[in-house]
């Protein structure tokens, strides 16, 4: 029996026009961020990538010095690329299947910031912890 | 999820943080093919949205649309959106059967009068008073008219509900028609495809859930977010079409190099759908990327639109040489083709022989 790998398939070499288009769009967003503070995002799901384009884009942008993982409704991986202000955000569900992916052009993605609503409950959470430690201290 | 609970409150009760909620909204925006910047708007809308009642009616269908939806690869998002609606009636998914099932439908119709969302898959036969498909003693036609009367909106899922689909294909023995040919006084969203991409179905539901309105539609009642472009417009092989590089067979050098499949019958140029961007099986691939041309399954009458393997520029009938010459000549073409079809049809009718039950039983 022939193996699937015996079938000669090759991807014809071509200029990565899609990758160039995305990089150009990122450039425009970076300019808007620097000049006006405008934040933007590109939904990678909606782009008609040729096989290999996605990998090329990811390799080109690479990874910077900051990475973070959000653990809610499955993991979300966030890292700043080697281009400051350009972040790669990948959302997975609890079955580790990708559900969305974005390139965000921002000083800090919203997901990495503590929201105002959660901050309201923070003193109460901390008070509980302090009470716990105090109790242990007093008991000893 | 409780009926009177908002989705935001439901997620919080399930222990999902604000960040998790924002993640859900970002993924939902992507699902609905909305700009990422809409996520905060979705968050605000979902913060107030309550749980709508949904009645799903299945008529002349193969259940492929339900299979597409339930086999989706986004269980978290999918289950949350499906949890967020109250699916009060669905033949395949409901536990109840018989009169209990019909009572559930009637109860939802009464309790949520003018508020429930009606989803339909399958075409509706109308020939001979609709006798070709009945449920609980009612024809599909009767059930649709009764249930649509107080629906807030109708979603016609799949090519059968949207255009008539395979049952509608020539000679259409049951008189199958789409929802739009029967219901004229309700907002209708067509979500065609054979089947539709699951995220497209969910995206439409998510839009209704989030905004309480139907999305912007084209002239065939299809959401522009998913059907605004043709496959050809967004196809990654478009560059080869523009360069005139076409695969001639399914295993030639052009096919192996991933060239355009136009000459192998691809209907991408005339087909509106999101396959080229949203893709299938959790964005794994779509027919063209897997090496097969688009069938055009989200367009009306795609089964009667000619061979799947002849290019769009080819006539849909096998004209003899002299007729082809007439086509090139121009004005005489219509007459020539019309005459040819008339002869062909007359010949077919005279050759037709109706098989009787006795004849069938006599056969070995």
Interface residues (C-beta under 8 A of the other chain):
Chain A: X7 X8 X9 X10 X11 X12 X14 X17 X18 X40 X41 X42 X43 X45 X46 X47 X48 X49 X50 X51 X53 X70 X72 X73 X74 X76 X91 X93 X94 X95 X97 X98 X99 X100 X102 X104 X110 X111 X115 X117 X118
Chain B: X16 X17 X18 X19 X20 X22 X23 X24 X26 X27 X29 X30 X31 X33 X35 X36 X37 X73 X74 X75 X76 X77 X80 X234 X235 X236 X237 X238 X239 X256 X257 X258 X259 X276 X277 X278 X282 X283 X289
